[in-house]
Amino acid sequence: MSQRAQTTIDFAIGASVFLLTVAFVFAFVPGLVSPFASGQESAPVVANHVADDLVQQDLAVQGQPYTLRAPLNLDGADVTLDVPRFMDANVTVTNADGVVASRGPTPPEGASTSVAWRVVTYQGRHAELRVKVW
């Protein structure tokens, strides 16, 4: 009788464990780093920052945040869109009658956009300011 271990079974178990480990690494590691690979993780923060600046400072009536002054001029010198140069932004103010004012290009078809909106008062009526960043 031989004193040899069951090397075929040991090899099969070891190879199986190794292949399962490699498969696990290939399946889950890309998912761990994918949120940081796109370069657009700051888009929601930028959209919210721009919306807050517009409704609380740039477009607001003095001392009354969320109340927009009339006439509304989004292209004015006192309106700044703090958007990094590698991003584009569109700002639109709408009320029940439709679009009151708009600034910036429309997002291209299929673009991944981040949207921030604020409910504001414009000329005594409710309106919505929407900031799209892509």
C-alpha positions as CSV (number, residue, x, y, z in Angstrom):
1,M,0.0,0.0,0.0
2,S,1.2,3.5,-0.9
3,Q,1.7,6.3,1.6
4,R,0.8,8.9,-1.0
5,A,-1.9,11.6,-0.4
6,Q,-4.8,12.2,-2.8
7,T,-2.9,14.7,-4.9
8,T,-5.5,14.8,-7.7
9,I,-8.3,15.8,-5.4
10,D,-6.1,18.3,-3.6
11,F,-5.0,19.8,-6.9
12,A,-8.6,20.1,-8.1
13,I,-9.8,21.7,-4.8
14,G,-6.8,24.2,-4.8
15,A,-7.3,25.1,-8.5
16,S,-11.1,25.6,-7.9
17,V,-10.5,27.9,-4.9
18,F,-7.9,29.9,-6.9
19,L,-10.2,30.3,-9.9
20,L,-13.2,31.3,-7.7
21,T,-10.9,33.9,-6.1
22,V,-9.8,35.3,-9.5
23,A,-13.4,35.4,-10.7
24,F,-14.5,37.3,-7.6
25,V,-11.7,39.9,-8.0
26,F,-12.6,40.4,-11.7
27,A,-16.3,40.7,-10.9
28,F,-16.2,43.1,-7.9
29,V,-13.1,45.3,-8.1
30,P,-14.3,47.3,-11.2
31,G,-17.5,48.0,-9.3
32,L,-15.6,49.4,-6.4
33,V,-13.7,52.0,-8.6
34,S,-16.4,52.8,-11.2
35,P,-17.9,55.7,-9.2
36,F,-14.5,57.5,-9.4
37,A,-13.8,56.8,-13.0
38,S,-16.4,59.0,-14.7
39,G,-15.1,62.4,-13.6
40,Q,-18.6,63.8,-13.1
41,E,-19.0,63.0,-9.4
42,S,-19.0,66.7,-8.6
43,A,-21.9,67.6,-11.0
44,P,-24.7,67.3,-8.4
45,V,-22.7,69.5,-6.0
46,V,-22.1,72.1,-8.7
47,A,-25.8,72.2,-9.7
48,N,-26.9,72.7,-6.1
49,H,-24.2,75.4,-5.5
50,V,-25.2,77.3,-8.6
51,A,-29.0,77.1,-7.7
52,D,-28.4,78.3,-4.2
53,D,-26.2,81.2,-5.3
54,L,-28.8,82.3,-7.8
55,V,-31.9,82.2,-5.5
56,Q,-30.2,83.5,-2.4
57,Q,-27.9,86.2,-3.9
58,D,-27.6,86.9,-7.6
59,L,-31.3,87.0,-8.6
60,A,-32.9,87.5,-5.2
61,V,-34.5,90.7,-4.0
62,Q,-32.3,92.3,-1.4
63,G,-33.0,90.6,2.0
64,Q,-35.6,88.2,0.5
65,P,-34.0,84.9,-0.6
66,Y,-36.1,82.8,-2.9
67,T,-37.9,85.9,-4.2
68,L,-36.6,86.8,-7.6
69,R,-36.4,90.4,-8.7
70,A,-38.1,91.7,-11.8
71,P,-37.3,92.0,-14.6
72,L,-35.4,88.8,-14.6
73,N,-32.1,89.0,-16.5
74,L,-30.1,85.8,-16.4
75,D,-27.4,87.3,-18.7
76,G,-26.7,90.2,-16.5
77,A,-23.3,91.1,-15.2
78,D,-24.2,90.4,-11.6
79,V,-25.3,86.8,-12.5
80,T,-22.4,84.4,-12.2
81,L,-22.6,80.7,-12.9
82,D,-19.8,79.1,-10.8
83,V,-19.3,76.1,-13.2
84,P,-16.0,74.5,-13.9
85,R,-14.8,75.0,-17.5
86,F,-15.1,71.3,-18.3
87,M,-18.9,71.4,-17.5
88,D,-21.8,73.1,-19.2
89,A,-24.9,74.5,-17.4
90,N,-28.4,75.6,-18.3
91,V,-30.5,77.7,-16.0
92,T,-34.3,78.0,-16.7
93,V,-37.0,79.8,-14.7
94,T,-40.6,78.7,-15.4
95,N,-43.9,79.5,-14.0
96,A,-47.5,78.4,-14.8
97,D,-47.4,80.4,-18.0
98,G,-44.2,78.8,-19.3
99,V,-40.6,79.8,-19.5
100,V,-39.8,83.2,-18.0
101,A,-36.0,83.2,-18.7
102,S,-33.3,80.8,-19.8
103,R,-29.5,80.9,-20.1
104,G,-27.1,78.4,-21.5
105,P,-27.2,75.6,-24.1
106,T,-29.6,72.7,-23.8
107,P,-28.0,69.4,-22.8
108,P,-27.2,67.1,-25.8
109,E,-29.2,64.0,-26.4
110,G,-28.2,61.2,-24.0
111,A,-26.0,63.4,-21.8
112,S,-25.8,62.5,-18.1
113,T,-27.2,65.6,-16.4
114,S,-27.5,66.6,-12.8
115,V,-30.5,68.8,-12.0
116,A,-31.1,71.1,-9.0
117,W,-34.3,73.0,-8.7
118,R,-35.7,75.5,-6.3
119,V,-39.2,76.8,-5.8
120,V,-39.2,80.6,-5.9
121,T,-41.5,83.6,-6.0
122,Y,-41.4,85.8,-9.2
123,Q,-43.7,88.8,-9.5
124,G,-45.9,87.5,-6.6
125,R,-46.4,84.0,-8.2
126,H,-44.8,80.7,-7.7
127,A,-42.0,79.7,-10.1
128,E,-39.3,77.1,-10.5
129,L,-35.6,77.7,-11.1
130,R,-34.0,74.7,-12.6
131,V,-30.2,74.3,-13.0
132,K,-28.9,71.5,-15.3
133,V,-25.2,70.6,-15.3
134,W,-23.5,68.1,-17.6
